[in-house]
Amino acid sequence: MAGEHKTDEASKKALEEAKKQLTTSKDLYRTTLRDVKVQIGTELYNRFFRGFVRDRNNTPEDNERVAHTEFLFKKLKF
């Protein structure tokens, strides 16, 4: 009976450690996801305020970025 009590306590400790690790991992995931969402939102906001004007003075990359932004805003229905 004493042996069962020790294993029961050991399993409870292992369970508590697993819960702590899960909580830590969930918090890390949430903060990482929040940071990614903020970066995406900031990029979309900046692209929106730069406008959708294609210009001869723009580089081809800038014009391509404008085209992608137009597509995103049409799909997301902003």
N, C-alpha and C positions, 0 to 999 in steps of 0.2 A: 504494500500500500504506500509506503514511503517513496518507492521508486516511481510510482504513478504520479505522485504529487510533484516530484522534481521535473518530470517530463512535461507535466501540465504547465508548470511555471515557465519552463524553457520555451514551450510553444507560445505562451502568452507574450513573453518577451520578444520572440521572433515576430509575432503578429504585430506588436506595437512598433517594432523597428520597420517592418514593411509598410505600415500605415504612415509613419513619419517620412519614409522615402517617397511614397506615393504623393503625399501632400506637398513635399518639396518639389517633386517633378511637375505636379499640376500647376503650382505657382510659377515655376520657371516657364512652363509652356504658355501660360496666360500672359505673362509679361512679354515674352518673345512675340507672341501673336499680336498683342497690342502694339508693340513697336513696329512690326511689319505693316499693320493696318495704318498706323500714323504715317509711315514713310510713303505708302501708296497714296494715301489721301493728300499728302503734301505735294507729291509729284503731280497728281491730277489737278490740284488747285493751281499750282504754278503753270502748268501747261494751259489751263483754261485762261488765266490772266495774260499769258503771252499772246493769246489769240490764235486764230486759225488762218492768219494771213500768210499766203505763200508769196514769196518775193524772189525776184531774180538775184537779189543780193544775198539771199539765204544760201547756205550750202545744201547740197542734195540730202544730207543727213537731217538738216533742220526741216526741209520740206517733207521728208519721209516721216519724221516725228509728228509734224502737223497732221499728216494724213492718218497716222495711227491714232492720234488724239481725237480727231473727228470721228473715226470709227468707234472708239471707246465711248464717247459721249452720245453717239447715236444708239449704241447698244444698251448703255446704262440709262438712257432716257433722262439726261440732265436737262 
